[in-house]
């Protein structure tokens, strides 16, 4: 990867049997590759074998956690591909986010969701405040597919490519802008380098409130 290119990591969040995440992720990866300024990795949480139980802060992370860490740390931006489970996002995503609390900081995150009539949007609505809490930047544009079974043909191609490809490009443009801005910012000043917990002191003249 050259220094002027951005690395985007696409994370397939659903791990249930019969999932459609691969179809959606592969389509989005093809759009990212065509963008011309991005290197693309796809991470399937069903194949990372991350443990369900988090270790204490003083313990060494399990081997699967250590193996995946460099791929996430090298990312300039993330795209989360998620279905909707019980009006929220899959537990596999929550688990992955919990294992890697630091890697999301000061990096942009985009969302591609899918499902039935709700198109997975409630999963995205639940994910955004979590990433905000972790100091990531959620981009405004998002891609979503209602009634996914009707949106792709048997070869994994969208039946209405004009619409979804246009939205994907818009989201990638936003991701690229934020990825570049935040990477330059991190290079000039590591994120979190300020002193936390500082207090603002004011001086009042006698007789003033």
ABEGO torsion letter per residue (X at the ends): XBAABBBBBBBBABABBGBAAAAAAAAAAAAAAAAGABBBBBBBAAAAGBBABBBBAABBBBAAAAAAAAAAAABABBBBBBBBBGGBBBAAAAAAAAABAAAABGBBBBBBBBEBAAGGAAAAAAAAAAAAAAGBBBBABBBBBBGAAAABBAAGBBABAAAAAAAAAAAAAAAAAAAAAAAAAAAABBBGABBBGBBBBBBBBBGBX
